[in-house]
């Protein structure tokens, strides 16, 4: 049986209730593409199933071994920059030269063509005559390390894709540069380029931080002197209000009105699924869990010996690699919502048997039907932390409620000043 989360929900298609697998078999569009169109792009089921997949051109044949390759063509990118693109060792590479049509871009391309003719274009190559590795070689080794390190239960985490994006940006500008010659000025120039592309301040800082981590890995493997990484670590981060990079508004908690309206519109053609999804939302909201934790909950992980139940997160524990436990305590309301789904369930089985993507997709679709502002399951965690901070007037209680540190609770989850009520009382009495 296919246990993919793509098949967890039933959709209305041409007057019938079908799973994604059944719609895919009838329409010829793959389940993954159907799910992406419906859940991510917001297409209707009818449109997603009738729009054919766009065909992509296949690359040409390979050149014979040891035959010099012609230098990649000088092209104009849609962003207005001049660049060249080529494929090597199964990967696509790009090099940017500046604004298209400027003398600077022409000069940089000529230098690139000279390096290409001399064999210094390969990301894995050693810079000729220098005895050191190029930045491209450093990136290739570091990304291999990331794919081996950022793995949980045999599956790569989202950090791998983030590191790959940072590596691509670095390789575009400095792939052929000797890694030992990479300076803080180069890192600032890379960050300025990211700002020009319109990335927000925090994203630019994260890209820069991963580049520094890349050089830390290279220094630890004796690819260059440790002083190279030490100098890069001194580069300051972009501060709020002191850069043109925008700051996006923090994700807000899901309001009770949003949640109530959404719950009424969950899975309209499947009452059992609607009740299950409503129970998941209630348990997550009351306990402050992450979406993956409520979806991965197994019956054997819930201690039901007292009036307050104890859920110790197993495989879904985000901080398991740090040796930290994640425990949530379930009060009377959460127990009442959870109890019916624990009856007759084996200890090793999942309580709700709904995938994280299917859970988020069901909420997104229901919010559209309810005509409320779209929200994601993770915003329920924000809602509990904010409510606890306001009620108990301390970050300590908010952090304890969601099982996180006070620093993370303050920076991410709490959207009120815990001492606001005290401040109001002081103003009322003294002002």
C-alpha positions in Angstrom: 0.0 0.0 0.0 1.3 3.5 -0.9 1.6 5.5 2.4 2.6 8.7 0.7 1.1 11.9 2.2 -0.1 12.7 -1.3 -2.8 10.1 -1.0 -3.9 11.0 2.5 -6.7 13.3 1.3 -9.6 12.9 -1.1 -10.3 15.6 -3.7 -13.5 16.5 -5.6 -12.8 15.9 -9.3 -15.5 16.0 -12.0 -18.2 15.2 -9.5 -16.4 12.3 -7.9 -14.3 11.8 -4.8 -10.9 10.6 -5.8 -7.4 10.3 -4.3 -4.4 11.9 -6.1 -3.3 8.5 -7.3 -6.7 7.9 -9.0 -6.7 11.4 -10.5 -3.1 10.9 -11.7 -4.0 7.6 -13.3 -7.0 9.1 -15.1 -5.4 12.4 -16.2 -1.8 11.3 -16.9 -0.4 14.0 -14.7 1.9 12.7 -11.9 0.9 12.7 -8.3 3.8 14.9 -7.3 3.0 17.5 -10.0 -0.7 17.4 -9.0 0.1 17.9 -5.4 2.5 20.8 -6.1 -0.1 22.5 -8.3 -2.9 22.2 -5.8 -1.1 22.6 -2.5 1.7 25.0 -3.4 0.4 27.0 -6.4 -3.3 27.0 -5.3 -4.7 25.6 -8.6 -8.1 24.0 -8.7 -8.1 20.3 -9.0 -9.7 20.5 -12.5 -7.0 22.9 -13.7 -4.2 20.8 -12.1 -5.4 17.6 -13.8 -6.0 19.0 -17.3 -2.9 21.2 -17.8 -0.2 19.1 -19.5 3.4 19.1 -18.2 5.7 21.4 -20.1 8.2 19.5 -22.1 11.9 20.2 -21.4 14.7 20.0 -23.9 17.3 17.3 -23.4 21.0 18.2 -23.4 23.1 17.1 -26.3 25.8 14.4 -26.4 29.1 14.4 -24.6 32.4 15.4 -26.0 35.1 12.8 -26.4 37.5 12.3 -23.5 40.4 14.8 -23.2 39.1 16.9 -26.1 39.2 20.7 -25.1 35.8 22.2 -24.7 34.9 25.5 -26.3 34.5 28.4 -23.9 30.9 28.9 -22.9 29.0 31.7 -24.7 28.7 35.2 -23.4 25.0 35.7 -22.6 22.6 38.2 -21.2 20.7 37.1 -18.0 17.1 38.2 -17.5 18.4 40.2 -14.5 20.5 42.3 -16.9 23.8 40.7 -16.0 26.3 39.1 -18.3 27.0 35.5 -17.7 28.1 32.1 -19.0 26.6 28.8 -18.2 28.0 25.3 -18.7 27.5 21.7 -17.5 30.3 19.6 -16.1 30.6 16.4 -14.0 26.8 16.2 -14.0 26.3 19.6 -12.5 25.4 23.0 -14.0 27.7 25.9 -13.4 27.3 29.7 -14.0 29.7 32.6 -13.9 28.6 36.2 -13.8 30.7 39.1 -15.2 28.7 42.3 -14.3 26.1 44.4 -16.0 25.6 43.3 -19.6 27.0 45.7 -22.2 29.5 47.4 -19.9 33.3 47.3 -20.5 33.7 45.7 -17.1 31.6 42.7 -18.2 33.6 42.3 -21.4 36.9 42.5 -19.6 35.8 39.9 -17.0 34.6 37.5 -19.7 38.0 37.8 -21.5 39.8 36.9 -18.3 37.4 34.0 -17.9 38.1 32.8 -21.5 41.8 32.9 -20.8 41.3 30.9 -17.6 39.1 28.4 -19.5 41.8 27.9 -22.2 44.4 27.3 -19.4 42.2 24.7 -17.7 41.3 26.7 -14.6 37.6 26.7 -15.1 36.8 23.3 -13.4 35.3 23.8 -9.9 37.2 20.7 -8.7 40.5 21.9 -10.2 43.5 23.2 -8.3 44.5 26.7 -9.3 47.3 26.2 -11.7 50.8 27.1 -10.4 49.5 28.1 -7.0 49.6 24.9 -5.0 46.2 25.6 -3.5 42.6 24.7 -4.0 40.1 27.0 -5.7 36.9 28.2 -4.1 35.0 25.9 -6.4 36.9 22.9 -5.1 36.3 24.0 -1.6 32.5 24.3 -2.3 32.4 20.9 -3.8 34.0 19.2 -0.8 32.0 21.2 1.7 28.7 20.3 0.0 29.6 16.6 0.0 30.2 17.0 3.8 26.8 18.7 4.2 25.0 16.0 2.4 26.5 13.4 4.7 26.0 15.5 7.9 22.6 17.0 7.6 20.7 13.8 7.5 17.9 12.6 9.8 16.6 9.0 9.5 18.3 8.6 6.1 16.7 11.8 4.6 18.5 15.0 3.9 17.2 18.0 6.0 16.3 21.4 4.5 19.8 22.7 5.6 21.3 20.8 2.6 19.3 22.8 0.1 20.2 26.0 2.0 23.9 25.2 1.8 23.7 24.4 -1.9 22.1 27.8 -2.5 24.8 29.6 -0.6 27.5 27.5 -2.5 26.0 28.5 -5.9 26.0 32.2 -5.0 29.7 31.9 -3.9 30.7 29.9 -7.0 29.1 32.3 -9.4 31.4 35.1 -8.3 34.5 33.4 -6.9 34.6 29.8 -8.2 37.9 30.2 -9.9 39.5 32.3 -7.1 42.2 30.7 -5.0 40.5 29.8 -1.7 43.6 31.1 0.3 43.1 34.5 -1.3 39.5 34.9 -0.4 39.2 37.9 1.9 36.6 39.7 4.0 36.2 42.2 1.2 35.2 39.4 -1.1 32.6 38.2 1.4 31.1 41.7 1.7 31.0 42.0 -2.1 29.1 38.7 -2.3 26.7 39.9 0.4 26.2 43.2 -1.5 25.3 41.3 -4.6 22.7 39.3 -2.7 21.3 42.6 -1.4 21.1 43.9 -5.0 19.1 40.8 -6.0 16.4 41.8 -3.5 17.0 39.2 -0.8 15.9 40.2 2.7 18.4 41.1 5.4 18.2 37.9 7.4 18.6 35.8 4.3 21.7 37.7 3.3 23.1 37.2 6.7 22.4 33.4 6.6 24.1 33.1 3.2 27.2 34.9 4.5 27.2 32.7 7.7 27.1 29.5 5.6 30.0 30.8 3.5 32.0 31.3 6.7 31.1 27.8 7.7 32.3 26.6 4.3 35.7 28.1 4.9 35.8 26.8 8.5 35.4 23.3 7.0 38.2 24.0 4.5 40.5 25.2 7.2 39.8 22.2 9.3 40.8 20.0 6.4 44.1 21.9 5.9 43.1 23.3 2.5 44.5 26.7 3.5 45.6 28.5 6.6 43.2 28.9 9.5 43.8 32.7 9.4 41.6 32.8 6.2 38.5 31.6 8.1 39.4 33.7 11.2 39.4 36.8 9.1 36.0 36.0 7.5 34.5 35.3 10.9 35.2 39.0 11.8 32.8 40.3 9.1 29.8 41.9 10.8 26.3 41.0 10.0 23.8 43.4 8.4 22.0 45.2 11.2 18.3 46.3 11.1 17.8 49.8 9.8 21.4 50.0 8.6 21.1 48.4 5.2 18.9 48.7 2.2 18.1 45.0 2.4 14.4 44.8 3.5 13.2 43.2 6.7 10.0 41.1 6.2 7.4 41.1 8.9 7.6 38.2 11.4 5.1 35.4 11.0 2.2 36.1 13.3 0.3 33.7 15.5 -2.8 32.1 14.1 -5.8 33.8 15.7 -8.7 31.9 17.3 -11.0 33.3 14.7 -8.8 32.0 11.8 -8.6 28.6 13.4 -12.3 28.3 14.1 -13.3 29.3 10.6 -10.8 27.0 9.1 -11.8 24.0 11.2 -15.4 24.3 9.9 -14.2 24.0 6.3 -11.8 21.1 6.7 -12.4 18.1 4.3 -16.0 18.9 3.5 -16.6 15.6 1.8 -15.0 13.4 4.5 -16.5 13.9 8.0 -14.0 11.4 9.6 -11.0 13.2 8.1 -12.4 16.5 9.2 -12.8 15.3 12.8 -9.2 13.9 12.8 -7.7 17.1 11.4 -9.7 19.2 13.9 -8.3 17.0 16.7 -4.7 17.5 15.4 -5.2 21.3 15.3 -6.6 21.3 18.8 -3.8 19.2 20.3 -1.1 21.2 18.5 -2.6 24.5 19.6 -3.0 23.5 23.2 0.5 21.9 23.5 2.4 24.2 21.2 3.9 21.4 19.2 5.6 21.7 15.8 3.5 20.3 12.9 5.9 17.4 12.3 5.7 16.4 15.9 1.9 16.1 16.0 1.9 14.2 12.7 4.7 11.8 13.9 3.1 11.1 17.3 3.1 7.4 18.1 0.8 5.8 20.8 3.8 4.4 22.7 5.3 7.8 23.0 2.4 9.1 25.1 2.5 8.5 28.9 -1.1 8.3 30.0 -0.6 7.4 33.7 -1.6 10.7 35.2 -4.3 13.3 34.6 -1.7 15.4 32.6 -0.3 13.2 29.8 3.3 13.3 28.7 4.3 13.1 25.1 8.0 12.4 24.5 8.9 13.1 20.9 10.7 10.3 19.1 12.0 10.4 15.6 10.5 13.8 14.9 12.6 15.5 17.6 14.3 18.4 16.0 17.1 18.6 18.5 17.8 14.9 18.7 21.3 15.3 17.2 22.1 17.8 20.1 21.2 15.1 22.7 18.2 17.0 23.9 14.8 15.6 24.6 11.5 17.2 23.5 8.6 16.6 25.9 5.1 18.1 25.8 2.5 18.0 28.6 -1.1 17.5 27.6 -3.8 19.0 29.8 -7.5 18.0 30.1 -8.6 19.7 26.8 -5.7 18.2 24.8 -6.3 14.8 26.4 -10.0 14.9 25.5 -9.1 15.7 21.9 -6.5 13.0 21.7 -8.1 10.1 23.6 -10.4 8.8 20.9 -7.5 8.3 18.5 -5.4 6.3 20.9 -8.0 3.5 21.3 -6.9 0.3 19.7 -3.7 1.8 18.3 -0.5 -0.3 18.7 2.3 1.5 20.5 4.5 1.6 17.4 1.8 3.0 15.2 1.2 6.7 14.5 -1.8 8.2 16.2 -3.2 10.2 13.4 -1.4 8.7 10.3 -1.5 12.0 8.4 1.7 13.3 6.7 3.0 16.8 7.5 2.5 18.0 3.9 -1.0 16.6 3.8 -1.8 18.3 7.1 -0.5 21.7 5.9 -2.3 21.3 2.6 -5.6 20.5 4.2 -5.4 23.6 6.4 -4.4 25.8 3.5 -7.3 24.6 1.4 -9.7 25.0 4.3 -8.5 28.6 4.9 -9.3 29.4 1.3 -12.8 27.9 1.6 -13.3 29.8 4.8 -12.2 33.1 3.2 -9.8 33.9 6.0 -6.1 35.0 5.8 -4.1 31.9 4.9 -2.1 30.4 7.8 0.3 27.5 8.4 0.2 24.9 11.2 3.5 26.3 12.7 1.6 29.5 13.5 -0.3 27.5 16.2 3.0 27.2 18.1 3.4 31.0 17.8 -0.1 31.4 19.2 0.5 29.3 22.4 3.8 31.0 23.1 2.3 34.4 22.8 -0.7 33.6 24.9 1.4 32.1 27.7 3.8 35.1 27.7 0.9 37.5 28.0 -0.9 35.5 30.7 2.1 34.7 32.9 4.2 37.8 32.0 7.4 35.9 31.6 9.4 34.4 28.7 10.3 31.6 31.0 6.8 30.2 31.0 6.4 30.7 27.2 9.7 28.9 26.6 8.7 26.0 28.9 5.3 25.7 27.2 6.8 25.1 23.8 9.9 23.3 24.9 12.4 25.8 23.6 15.0 28.2 25.0 14.0 31.7 26.2 16.2 33.3 23.5 14.4 31.4 20.7 11.0 32.1 22.2 11.7 35.8 22.4 13.2 36.0 18.9 10.7 33.8 17.0 7.6 32.8 18.9 6.5 35.5 21.4 4.8 38.4 19.7 4.0 40.5 22.8 6.0 42.1 25.6 5.5 39.8 28.6 5.7 42.7 30.9 3.1 44.8 29.0 0.4 44.4 31.6 2.7 45.5 34.4 3.7 48.5 32.4 0.1 49.4 31.8 -0.6 49.2 35.6 2.4 51.3 36.4 1.2 54.0 33.9 -2.3 53.9 35.3 -1.1 54.4 38.8 1.9 56.7 38.3 1.2 58.5 35.1 
